[in-house]
Amino acid sequence: MSDTAPQSTKNTRIGILLTIAALVVIVAGMREAQEILLPFLIAVFLAVVSSPAVLWLTAKRVPRSLAVVLVVAAMVGVGTGIAALVGTSVNSFSRNIPTYKTRLQEETSALIAWLEGMGVDLSLNVLLEYVDPGAAMGLASNVLTGLGGVFTNAFLILLTVVFILLEVSSFRGKLRVAMGDPQLILPQFTKFTDSVKSYLAIKTVVSLVLGVLVTLWVWLMGVDFPLLWGFLAFLLNYIPNIGSIIAAVPAVLLAFIQFGFGTAMIVTVGYLVLNLILGNVIEPRFMGEGLGLSTLVVFLSLIFWGWLWGTVGMLLSVPLTMTVKIALESKKQTTWMAVLLGPPVPD
C-alpha cells in the first residue's frame, strides 16, 4: 500500500506535466501557423453568420448550390461596398496621422496650461512619459491594417466559405455516423452550434446598429471620417469589454484636435450613451442566459487570443473560448474545467 500510493502520486504529477507540455507545444504551433489558421477561422466565422440565410433559401426550395452562390455574392457585394466607402477614409486618415499627433500634442499642451492657470499643477513631459495620446491615433490604423492583412487571402477565404456552406446541412448526419455514441456527441454539437450562431447573430445586429448610430453622431458633430469611426465601432464591438472603448478613443481625440475639449466631451457622452443602451440594455435582453462564460474568463480570453493571433484573435475570442468550454463539457474528466470557465454558481 505504501509503495502504491507514492507511485500513483508520481504518475499523476507526470501526467500533469505532460499535459502542460502538450498545451505549450500546441499553443506555440498555433502561433506559428496563424497564416494558415486565421483565414480558416475567418471563413468559419463568415459561414456561421451566413448559414441561416442559406438554410432559409433552401427551405424556400431554392437549390443549395444556387443559395450558396447568392449568399456568397451578397457577402462579396457588402464587402466591396464597405471597402469602397471606408477605404478612402482609412488611407486619408493614415496619411494625416503625423499631423494629427503634432496637433494633439499642441492641444494637450494648451489644455495643461489652462489647468495650471486654474491651480492644477501638471507637467507635460511627465504626463507624456506615462500617457502618449498621440499613440492612440495610430491605434485605429493599426487595427484596420492588421485585419486587412488577413483579408489579403480573400479568395481562399471565400472558397472555404463556399465549401463549408455546401457541407453544412450534411455535417450533422456525418457526425452521427462517425461517432460511436451519437446520443452523447450530438447534443453537445447542437448546443455548440446554437450558442455560437445565436451569439454571432445578436452581436452582428447590435454592432451594425451601433456602427450606424456612431456614424450619424460623429457626422452631426462635424468630426472628420464619420464612416471610418462607424465601421470601427461596428468591428470592435465584437471585442468584449474594451472593444467599444478602443473604438471611441481615436474619434474623441480627433474631435479634441478639431474643435477643442468641449466638443470632445460631447462626443464622448454620445459614445457612452450608445454603448450603455445597446451593450447593457438591448444586447443582454436578446442574449437571454448569456454566453455561459464568466466576465473574468471573457476578459482573460481577450488577452490570450489577442496575444496569440492579434486583432483577429481579439475579435473571435468569445466564440473560440465558447468552443473550448463546450469541448471540455463533453468529457467527464474535464467537466470541472468547464465549470470554472462558466458564470458564478450561486451558493
C-alpha positions in Angstrom: 0.0 0.0 0.0 2.8 2.4 0.9 4.6 1.8 -2.4 1.4 2.0 -4.5 0.3 5.4 -3.2 3.6 7.3 -3.9 3.7 5.6 -7.4 0.1 6.8 -8.1 1.0 10.3 -6.9 4.1 10.3 -9.1 2.1 9.2 -12.2 -0.4 11.9 -11.5 2.3 14.5 -11.4 3.9 13.2 -14.6 0.5 13.3 -16.3 0.0 16.9 -15.3 3.5 17.9 -16.5 2.9 16.1 -19.8 -0.4 17.9 -20.2 1.2 21.3 -19.6 4.0 20.5 -22.0 1.5 19.4 -24.7 -0.5 22.6 -24.2 2.7 24.7 -24.6 3.6 22.9 -27.8 0.0 23.3 -29.2 -0.1 27.0 -28.4 3.3 27.5 -29.9 2.2 25.6 -33.0 -1.0 27.7 -33.3 1.0 30.9 -33.0 3.4 29.8 -35.8 0.6 28.5 -38.0 -1.5 31.7 -37.8 -1.1 32.5 -41.5 -3.0 29.2 -42.2 -5.3 29.1 -39.3 -6.6 32.7 -39.3 -8.1 32.7 -42.9 -9.8 29.4 -42.0 -11.2 30.8 -38.8 -12.5 33.9 -40.6 -14.1 31.6 -43.2 -15.8 29.6 -40.4 -17.0 32.9 -38.8 -18.4 34.1 -42.1 -20.0 30.7 -42.8 -21.7 30.6 -39.4 -23.0 34.1 -39.8 -24.3 33.4 -43.3 -25.6 29.8 -42.9 -29.1 30.9 -41.6 -29.6 32.7 -44.9 -28.6 29.6 -46.9 -30.9 27.4 -44.8 -33.7 29.9 -45.3 -33.3 29.9 -49.0 -33.1 26.1 -49.2 -36.3 26.0 -47.1 -37.9 28.1 -49.8 -37.0 25.3 -52.3 -34.0 27.2 -53.8 -31.3 24.7 -54.8 -28.5 24.6 -52.3 -25.8 25.5 -54.9 -27.7 28.5 -56.0 -28.5 29.5 -52.4 -24.8 29.4 -51.6 -23.9 31.4 -54.7 -26.5 34.0 -53.8 -25.3 34.4 -50.2 -21.6 34.5 -51.1 -22.4 37.1 -53.9 -24.2 39.2 -51.3 -21.2 38.9 -48.9 -18.8 40.0 -51.7 -21.1 42.9 -52.6 -21.3 44.1 -49.0 -17.5 43.7 -48.6 -16.8 45.6 -51.8 -19.2 48.4 -50.7 -17.6 48.7 -47.3 -14.1 48.7 -48.9 -15.2 51.5 -51.3 -16.8 53.6 -48.6 -14.3 53.1 -45.8 -11.1 52.6 -47.8 -10.6 56.2 -48.9 -11.2 57.3 -45.3 -8.6 54.8 -44.0 -6.0 56.0 -46.5 -6.6 59.7 -45.7 -6.6 59.2 -42.0 -3.3 57.1 -42.2 -1.6 59.9 -44.2 -2.7 62.5 -41.7 -1.7 60.7 -38.6 1.7 62.5 -38.2 -0.1 65.9 -38.5 -2.8 64.8 -36.0 -0.2 63.7 -33.5 1.5 67.1 -33.7 -1.7 69.0 -33.3 -2.8 66.7 -30.5 0.3 67.5 -28.5 -0.3 71.2 -29.1 -3.9 70.9 -27.9 -2.7 68.9 -24.9 -0.1 71.5 -24.0 -2.8 74.2 -24.2 -5.2 72.2 -22.0 -2.4 71.6 -19.4 -1.5 75.3 -19.5 -5.2 76.2 -18.8 -5.4 73.7 -16.0 -2.2 75.1 -14.4 -3.8 78.5 -14.6 -6.7 77.1 -12.7 -4.3 75.9 -10.0 -3.9 72.3 -11.1 -0.1 71.5 -11.3 0.7 69.2 -14.2 3.9 68.7 -16.2 3.5 67.9 -19.9 6.8 65.9 -20.0 5.9 63.8 -17.0 2.4 63.2 -18.3 3.7 62.1 -21.7 6.1 59.6 -20.1 3.1 57.7 -18.8 0.3 58.5 -21.4 1.0 59.2 -25.0 -2.2 60.4 -26.6 -0.6 60.5 -30.0 -0.2 56.7 -29.9 -3.9 56.3 -29.7 -4.3 58.0 -33.1 -2.3 55.2 -34.7 -4.3 52.5 -32.9 -7.3 52.6 -35.3 -5.0 52.4 -38.3 -3.0 49.5 -36.8 -6.2 47.6 -36.1 -7.6 48.0 -39.6 -4.2 47.3 -41.2 -3.8 44.1 -39.1 -7.2 42.9 -40.1 -6.7 43.9 -43.7 -3.5 41.9 -43.9 -5.5 38.7 -43.1 -8.1 39.6 -45.8 -5.4 39.6 -48.5 -6.3 35.9 -48.8 -9.9 36.9 -49.7 -10.2 34.4 -52.5 -9.1 31.5 -50.3 -11.5 32.6 -47.5 -14.4 32.9 -49.9 -13.7 29.5 -51.4 -13.5 27.9 -47.9 -16.8 29.6 -47.0 -18.4 28.1 -50.2 -17.3 24.6 -49.3 -18.4 24.9 -45.6 -21.9 26.2 -46.7 -22.2 23.3 -49.2 -21.5 20.8 -46.4 -23.4 22.4 -43.6 -26.6 20.5 -44.0 -24.9 17.1 -44.2 -22.4 17.6 -41.4 -24.8 16.5 -38.7 -25.5 13.2 -40.5 -21.8 12.6 -41.0 -21.2 13.3 -37.3 -23.9 10.8 -36.3 -22.4 8.1 -38.4 -18.8 8.8 -37.5 -19.3 8.9 -33.7 -19.7 5.7 -31.8 -22.1 7.3 -29.3 -24.1 9.9 -31.2 -26.6 10.4 -28.3 -23.7 11.9 -26.3 -22.0 13.9 -29.1 -25.0 15.3 -31.0 -26.5 17.2 -28.0 -23.1 18.8 -27.4 -22.6 19.7 -31.1 -26.2 21.1 -31.3 -25.6 23.2 -28.1 -22.3 24.5 -29.5 -23.7 25.5 -33.0 -26.8 27.0 -31.5 -24.8 29.0 -28.9 -22.3 30.3 -31.5 -25.0 31.1 -34.1 -27.1 33.0 -31.5 -24.2 34.9 -30.2 -22.8 35.9 -33.6 -26.2 36.8 -34.9 -27.2 39.0 -32.0 -23.7 40.6 -31.8 -23.7 41.3 -35.5 -27.1 43.1 -35.4 -26.2 45.1 -32.3 -22.8 46.0 -33.8 -24.4 47.1 -37.1 -26.9 49.3 -35.2 -24.1 50.8 -33.1 -21.9 51.5 -36.2 -24.8 53.3 -38.0 -25.6 55.4 -34.9 -21.9 56.3 -34.3 -21.6 57.3 -37.9 -24.6 59.6 -37.6 -23.4 61.0 -34.3 -19.9 62.0 -35.3 -21.1 63.3 -38.6 -23.6 65.6 -36.8 -20.7 66.8 -34.6 -18.6 67.5 -37.6 -15.8 65.1 -36.9 -13.8 64.0 -39.9 -14.1 60.5 -41.4 -17.5 59.6 -39.8 -17.7 56.4 -41.9 -14.4 55.2 -40.6 -15.4 55.7 -37.0 -18.8 54.0 -37.6 -17.1 51.0 -39.2 -14.5 50.8 -36.4 -17.3 50.9 -33.8 -19.1 48.1 -35.7 -15.9 46.0 -36.0 -14.5 46.4 -32.5 -17.9 45.8 -30.8 -17.1 42.1 -31.3 -14.3 42.6 -28.8 -15.8 42.2 -25.4 -15.4 44.7 -22.5 -12.9 47.0 -24.1 -13.7 47.0 -27.8 -16.1 49.9 -27.7 -13.6 51.9 -25.6 -10.8 51.3 -28.2 -13.2 52.4 -31.0 -14.1 55.6 -29.2 -10.6 56.8 -28.4 -9.4 58.0 -31.8 -12.7 59.6 -32.7 -12.8 61.6 -29.4 -9.1 62.6 -29.9 -9.9 63.8 -33.4 -12.8 65.8 -32.1 -10.5 67.3 -29.5 -8.0 68.3 -32.3 -10.7 69.8 -34.5 -12.9 71.6 -32.0 -11.4 71.5 -28.6 -12.2 70.0 -25.2 -15.9 70.8 -25.1 -16.8 69.1 -28.3 -14.6 66.1 -27.4 -16.6 65.7 -24.2 -19.9 65.8 -26.1 -18.7 63.1 -28.5 -17.6 61.1 -25.5 -21.0 61.4 -23.9 -22.6 60.2 -27.2 -20.4 57.1 -27.3 -21.2 56.3 -23.6 -24.9 56.7 -24.1 -25.0 54.5 -27.2 -22.8 51.8 -25.6 -24.8 51.8 -22.4 -28.1 51.4 -24.2 -27.0 48.9 -26.7 -24.4 47.0 -24.6 -26.1 47.0 -21.2 -29.8 47.0 -22.1 -30.6 45.8 -25.6 -27.9 43.1 -26.1 -28.4 41.4 -22.7 -32.1 41.3 -23.3 -31.7 39.3 -26.5 -28.7 37.2 -25.3 -31.1 35.5 -22.8 -29.0 33.4 -20.5 -25.8 34.9 -21.8 -22.6 33.4 -23.1 -22.1 30.8 -20.4 -18.8 32.4 -19.6 -17.7 34.4 -16.5 -16.7 38.0 -17.0 -13.2 37.3 -15.9 -12.8 34.5 -18.4 -14.1 36.7 -21.2 -11.5 39.3 -20.3 -8.7 36.8 -20.0 -9.7 35.1 -23.2 -9.5 38.5 -24.9 -5.9 38.9 -23.7 -4.9 35.3 -24.6 -6.4 35.2 -28.1 -5.2 38.7 -28.8 -1.6 37.8 -27.8 -1.9 34.6 -29.9 -3.4 36.0 -33.1 -3.6 39.7 -32.8 -6.7 41.7 -33.9 -8.5 38.6 -35.4 -7.9 36.7 -32.2 -9.5 39.5 -30.2 -12.5 39.7 -32.5 -13.1 35.9 -32.2 -12.0 35.5 -28.6 -15.6 34.8 -27.3 -16.6 32.2 -29.9 -13.2 30.4 -29.6 -13.5 30.3 -25.8 -17.1 29.1 -26.0 -15.8 26.3 -28.3 -13.1 25.3 -25.7 -15.7 25.3 -22.9 -18.2 23.2 -24.7 -15.4 20.7 -25.7 -14.5 20.5 -22.0 -18.1 19.8 -21.1 -18.2 16.8 -23.4 -15.9 14.7 -21.2 -16.4 13.9 -17.5 -12.7 14.2 -16.8 -12.7 17.9 -17.9 -16.2 19.0 -16.7 -14.7 20.7 -13.7 -12.6 23.0 -16.0 -15.8 23.9 -17.9 -17.4 24.8 -14.6 -14.5 27.1 -13.8 -14.9 28.9 -17.1 -18.7 29.3 -16.6 -20.6 32.1 -14.8 -20.6 32.3 -11.0 -22.6 29.5 -9.3 -25.0 30.6 -6.5 -24.2 29.3 -3.0 
